[in-house]
Amino acid sequence: MQHNSATFIVIGLILALWYSNMYLKDRSWPLHRLLLWIAGLIFGASVMVEPFASMMHHRFDYHMYGHLLLGMLSPLLLVLSRPVTLLLKTSSVNFSRKVSRLMQSRYVSFISHPVTALILNIGGLWVLYRTPLFSLMHESMLVYYLVHLHIFLAGYLFTSVILAFEPMMHRYSFKLRSIVLIVSIALHQILSKSFYPYPPVGVEKIDAEKGAMIMYYGGDVIELIIIYLLCRNWYYSVRPNKHLIIQRKPEDR
């Protein structure tokens, strides 16, 4: 299979310039978010360019490294850069209103529900590895690109919904998002362990075991970061605001 590396490099550069242009319009925007955006693009694009793309095609362990980069690490870094918030801050009032209406549409409301995001993300992985789709992906370039596009978009959607850093029509409770995250982690680990007795179609048992270890332990690292960020936000949301503490009058003491 021939991989068109130049296309993904160009896409990455365009997205980097797009975010950089918005950053220059609002210099109060933290520099580290620009760096997070660029890092997320680099990790995501590296999966689709040579030589990594060919190595993913022939070796299941490298494929699993690609899964972690494209479906977990890259989306996390991009979500932390908060592109929608920056877009709304640097755009005209009319354009910002259009974006806000889009964010409030029924379609966005549906796919941004934590359960829907869970099904699209983890459910998609189960379909990929527990059906002939994995083998078909290596026979058709179109299927290959569509699968990887889904992995990236589903990973970004899920991470964005769980952390809820961006403006959304419905900001679901920390409890619901925590439950969905726990279920996601459990299903991710069960899937990785299932590679030991039941390797994906066309994958040798020894290669499946290597990939399973990468998926299990590598996924744990990124999931722990998401857990930390979610719990930190939960803590700050319920912590009493010291600036709102009412001073008692001397006569009330």
Secondary structure in CASP SS format (residue, H / E / C, confidence):
PFRMAT SS
TARGET T0000
AUTHOR 0000-0000-0000
METHOD secondary structure of the structure
MODEL  1
M C 1.00
Q C 1.00
H C 1.00
N C 1.00
S H 1.00
A H 1.00
T H 1.00
F H 1.00
I H 1.00
V H 1.00
I H 1.00
G H 1.00
L H 1.00
I H 1.00
L H 1.00
A H 1.00
L H 1.00
W H 1.00
Y H 1.00
S H 1.00
N H 1.00
M H 1.00
Y H 1.00
L H 1.00
K H 1.00
D C 1.00
R C 1.00
S C 1.00
W C 1.00
P C 1.00
L H 1.00
H H 1.00
R H 1.00
L H 1.00
L H 1.00
L H 1.00
W H 1.00
I H 1.00
A H 1.00
G H 1.00
L H 1.00
I H 1.00
F H 1.00
G H 1.00
A H 1.00
S H 1.00
V C 1.00
M C 1.00
V C 1.00
E C 1.00
P C 1.00
F H 1.00
A H 1.00
S H 1.00
M H 1.00
M H 1.00
H H 1.00
H H 1.00
R C 1.00
F H 1.00
D H 1.00
Y H 1.00
H H 1.00
M H 1.00
Y H 1.00
G H 1.00
H H 1.00
L H 1.00
L H 1.00
L H 1.00
G H 1.00
M H 1.00
L H 1.00
S H 1.00
P H 1.00
L H 1.00
L H 1.00
L H 1.00
V H 1.00
L H 1.00
S C 1.00
R C 1.00
P H 1.00
V H 1.00
T H 1.00
L H 1.00
L H 1.00
L H 1.00
K H 1.00
T H 1.00
S C 1.00
S C 1.00
V H 1.00
N H 1.00
F H 1.00
S H 1.00
R H 1.00
K H 1.00
V H 1.00
S H 1.00
R H 1.00
L H 1.00
M H 1.00
Q C 1.00
S C 1.00
R H 1.00
Y H 1.00
V H 1.00
S H 1.00
F H 1.00
I H 1.00
S C 1.00
H C 1.00
P H 1.00
V H 1.00
T H 1.00
A H 1.00
L H 1.00
I H 1.00
L H 1.00
N H 1.00
I H 1.00
G H 1.00
G H 1.00
L H 1.00
W H 1.00
V H 1.00
L H 1.00
Y H 1.00
R H 1.00
T C 1.00
P C 1.00
L H 1.00
F H 1.00
S H 1.00
L H 1.00
M H 1.00
H C 1.00
E C 1.00
S C 1.00
M H 1.00
L H 1.00
V H 1.00
Y H 1.00
Y H 1.00
L H 1.00
V H 1.00
H H 1.00
L H 1.00
H H 1.00
I H 1.00
F H 1.00
L H 1.00
A H 1.00
G H 1.00
Y H 1.00
L H 1.00
F H 1.00
T H 1.00
S H 1.00
V H 1.00
I H 1.00
L H 1.00
A C 1.00
F C 1.00
E C 1.00
P C 1.00
M C 1.00
M C 1.00
H C 1.00
R C 1.00
Y C 1.00
S C 1.00
F H 1.00
K H 1.00
L H 1.00
R H 1.00
S H 1.00
I H 1.00
V H 1.00
L H 1.00
I H 1.00
V H 1.00
S H 1.00
I H 1.00
A H 1.00
L H 1.00
H H 1.00
Q H 1.00
I H 1.00
L H 1.00
S H 1.00
K H 1.00
S H 1.00
F C 1.00
Y C 1.00
P C 1.00
Y C 1.00
P C 1.00
P C 1.00
V C 1.00
G C 1.00
V C 1.00
E C 1.00
K H 1.00
I H 1.00
D H 1.00
A H 1.00
E H 1.00
K H 1.00
G H 1.00
A H 1.00
M H 1.00
I H 1.00
M H 1.00
Y H 1.00
Y H 1.00
G H 1.00
G H 1.00
D H 1.00
V H 1.00
I H 1.00
E H 1.00
L H 1.00
I H 1.00
I H 1.00
I H 1.00
Y H 1.00
L H 1.00
L H 1.00
C H 1.00
R H 1.00
N H 1.00
W H 1.00
Y H 1.00
Y H 1.00
S H 1.00
V H 1.00
R C 1.00
P C 1.00
N C 1.00
K H 1.00
H H 1.00
L H 1.00
I C 1.00
I C 1.00
Q C 1.00
R C 1.00
K C 1.00
P H 1.00
E H 1.00
D H 1.00
R C 1.00
END
